[in-house]
Amino acid sequence: MLNPGNIDKPLLMGILNVTPDSFSDGGESFEQDAAVQHALKMVDEGVDILDIGAESTRPGADRISADEQKQRIMPILCRLQDVLAKHVVISIDTTLAEVADAALLAGAGVINDVTAGRDDEGIFTLAADRNVPLILMHMQGTPATMQVEPQYDDVVEEIRTFLLQRAALAEASGIKKENIIIDPGIGFGKSKQHNLELMANLHRFVETDYTVLLGTSRKRFMGKICDVEQFNELVGATCATTSLGAMAGVKIFRVHDVKANRQALDVTMAIQNAKYRDSET
């Protein structure tokens, strides 16, 4: 069971996209056997949470039904529950309460909603009734439109305000504050400059006293900086953002490449701990 309000060291959430069209790994884990093997590999590499999603949220992606999401997810979720023996928390990446409900009944313990409850507010009631953590992410527009000239007057303040408003609605629905996780939604309706400003101001989100999740893994804005077009060549860039996030107080990192990001987190936290010990002497 994940207790977001009591995370003593940063956690890694491994991405398991059971889709044929996700932005950087579409199709790699679409088949059941491949999905299970990839999940087990991430567990061996030190993942803390497995985030399973059946609907792509890449720019331009189309929606799929609750039934199709369940058809993709449930067989894999059931197989993972058998082999993981609850050593790793499973998160369901969906915006629909119907899908989340089925996954929770099958053993998932976290809901990850990229629309922060705007797609289906029933997800608030579900999370409250089941007493499970709920991740609220910011996204401007929808996956189909989000990267069409996104505009903000003050990207940090606007997204911070949005997340606080959604968190307040979640609490009003009965979700405990310690079960609410906020995610600024790097790459979801943001330009390269917007993403950089958010990364430079992660402390503003940490200061809200909600647990913060960061998802930068293989994101396009880093490719523009590094002059790299292949998403899987952005592992080093992702690790840099993981270290920066950890130093800012972020507690959960959603990543594709678990082993490399585990190393980045372990080294960052060892340095941070040495700094704190030095300040106490």
N, C-alpha and C positions, 0 to 999 in steps of 0.2 A: 504494500500500500504506500503510495507516495503522499508525503505530507509537505506541501510546498512551503508552509510557514516555518518549517524546521529543517532546512537543508543546510548542513554544516560544511559541505564542500560542493563546488559546481558539478552538475550532472550532464552527461551526454545523452541526447535523444537521437537514436539512429533512425534514418529515413527508410521506410520500406514502402515504396510506391508500387501498388498492385495495379498498374495502369500500362497501356501501350503507348502513352504519349506525354509523359511528364517531361519537364524542360531539359533535364540533364541526364536522366537515366531511364527514359521511357522504354518499356518493354523488357528491361533487364531482369525484372522480378515478376513479370506478368504471369508466368506459369507457376503452378503451385509448388512443384519441387524446387524450382529456382528460388522462389520467394522464401521457402523454409530454409534452404541452404544459406541464402544470403543473411537471413536473420540470425542463424546460428553462428555464422562467421562474425557478425557484429558483436554477438554475445562474447565470443572468444576474445575479441579485441577490447573488451571492457565497456561496452555500452550499458547504460543504466535504465533506459526507457526505449522501447521500440514503438515508433509511430507509424501505424498502418493506415494507408489511405488508398481509396479506389477511384477517386475523381481528380483528374489533373487540374492544377490551378496555374499552369503556365500561361503567359500572355496569349490571348486569343482562344483559349480552351473553351469548349462547349460543355454544358451541363449534362450529367447523366442521372438517371432516376435512382430513387432509394432502392428499388428492387435490384437493379444492376449492381449498385455498390455492394449490397449484401451478398449477391451471388459471387462477387469477386473476393470479398473479405472473409466471409464466415468459414469456408473450408480451411483457409490458411490459419485463421485465428484459432480454430479448434485444434489443428495439428500442433501449433506452437504451444498452446496450453498444455498439451500432453508431454512435450519434450522439455519445456522450460522449467516446469515444476515451480512456477511463480518466483523464480530467482530474479526475473526482470519484469518491470512494470510494462504493461502494454497500453498504448494510447491509441484512440480511434480518431483519425483525421477526417472529420466530416462536418457539414453544416446542417445536417438533418437529424432531428431527434429520433426518428424511426430507425435510422442506421445506428446511431449512437446507442440506443436502447438495446438493440440486438447484440451489439458488440459487448456492452457491459454485462449482459446476461451470460455471454460466452466467456467472460473472464477479464475483459479490458478494465482498466482502472482509472483512465484519464480521458477527457474529451478535449480535442483540439479543433477549435472552430475559427476558421480564417475570416469569417464575417462577424465575429463577436456577438453572435445571437441575432443579427439582423435578418438572416435568411429564414430562421425558424426559431422564434422566441421560446418555443417549447423545450429547447435545449437547456434553458435556464431552469425550468421546473424539473426537468429530468436530473440535472446535476445536483440540484438541491435535494430532491427526494432520495437519490442514491448516495449523497454525501461524497461525491468524487470531485477531484480538481477539474477546473475548466480553464482552458487557455483562450484568451480573448485577443485576437489579432486585428490590427488596423489594415484596411485595404481601401484605397480610393477607387470607386467604381466596382467593376466585376472583372474576373479574369479575361473576359472577352474585350474589355475596353480600358483596363487599368493603365496601360502604357501608352495611351493616346494623349500625349502632351499633358501629363499631370501637372497641376498648378497648386501652389500654396503661398500664402502671404508670410507665414512663419511656420515652417514644416514641423519643428520640434514642439512648439507650443500647441499647434492645432492637433497633432497626433496625441500628445500627452493629455490634452483636454478630452478628446474623443475616448481614449481608453479609460480615463477616470469616470466619464459619464456611463460608459458601458459597464464598468465595474460596479458603480453605484446601483445600476439597474439589476445586476446580478445579485448583489447583496439584498436588495429589496425583494428579490424573488426567493430568498431563503438560503442562498449560497454563502457559506462562511467566508470571511475575508481571507483566511489563511488558505482557502481552496481556490483562490482566484490568481491566475497567472496572466500577466500582460505581455504582449509582443508587439513592438512597433512596426512589424511587417516590412522589413527591408526588402526592397524590390517589388513590392505590391502597390503599384500606382505611385512610383517615385522615380525621379530622374537620378542620374549619377550624383549630381550635386546634393539632391535631397538625401540620398543614402549616406553620403559622406557627412552631412550635417547631423544626421541621426546618430551615426557612429561616434562622432565627436562629442555628443551630448547624452550618451547612455546613462550617465549619472543622474540626469533629470528624471529618468523613468525609475531608476533605483530609489530615488528620494521619495517616491510615492508610497513606499512601504509595502507595495505589492511585489510578489516574486516576479522577476523579469526573465523572459525567454528571448534568445537571439537566434535568428535563422538567416545566416548569410551564405550558407554552403553553396559554393560554385556559382554564385550570383553574377549576372551579366555585368553589373557595374564594375566589378573587380577585373573582369576581362578587358574592359575598355581601358582601365588604368595600366594593366600589364601587357596590353596588346596581344591578348590571347583569345582565340576563338573557340577552342575546344574546352568545354566545361570541366572535363576531368583533369585538365592541366592547372586547375585553380586550387589545388589542395593546399599549397603553401600560402596562398593569399587568404584562404579560409582560416588557416591556423593563426595567421596574424590577427584577424578579427576576433577569433576565439580568445587569444591572449589579452587583447585590448578590452574585450567584454568582461573577462574575469577580473581584471584590475579595476573595472568600473563598478563591480558588484553584481554583475549578471550571474544568475544561478543555474540556468539551463541553456544548453546549446544544441540546436537541431542541426545535425550534420549527416552527410553521406559517408565521409571517410573517417571512420571511428578511430582507427589505430593512430593516425597522424594527429588528430585532434586530442586524443587522450594524452599523447606525449606533450602537446602544447599546453594543455591544462595542467598536467602534473608538474612541469617545469615552472610554469607561471605561478602556481600556488606555492611551490617550494620557495621561490624567490620572495613572494609576498609574506610568507610565514617567517622567513629569515629577517625581513624588514621589520615586522612587528616585534619579534623577539629582541632585535637590536634596540628598538625604541623603548623597551621596558627595562633595559639594563642601565 
